[in-house]
Amino acid sequence: NFRRTDWKSIGKYKEHNVVQDYERAVINLLKIKSFNLKVVLDIGNGAQGTVVPNLFKRLNCETVLLHSTMDGFFERGPEPRAENLQKLKETVLEEKADMGIAFDADGDRAIFVTEKGEILMGDVTGCLLADEVLIESKNRLIVTTVATSSLIDDILKVRKGRIIKTKIGG
């Protein structure tokens, strides 16, 4: 049973720019508001192309973009695996960039490349993030999937943390 209401009595609509709201939220989460880095961003022809380049510019980073066209076609494989990141590695070295970041097609994963062209896969960066969380966290808890590298166990031992491992997907 729904109560019908005249649209004039509902109130005023406030328009939001979701991309700007998201950028602002990310920047508010960061401790450092300006990075002053040169970063090569391999957008992977994905949705994050609407946010990531501008986000890094707002953080005072000089950016070089790769695979930034969002037209449904992939200029490299959609997964940021080592075999798909040769162009990113080369560009980081050619541009003398501080780092490179490659995203998957839907923007929920990022793989990092060092200034020396070394690829840091997700298990390594995940452990670095977990270490930082454990340093700052009061309850010292990490939640991850059963597929997570055993490197996480070494971090947990050093930081005296706890872990909950979940199944993948759902």
Secondary structure by P-SEA (a helix, b strand, c coil): cbbbbccccccbbbbbaaaaaaaaaaaaaccccccccbbbbcccccccccccaaaaaaaccccccccccccccccccccccccccaaaaaaaaaacccbbbbbcccccbbbbbccccccccaaaaaaaaaaaaaaacccbbbbbcccccaaaaaaaaaabbbbbbbbccc
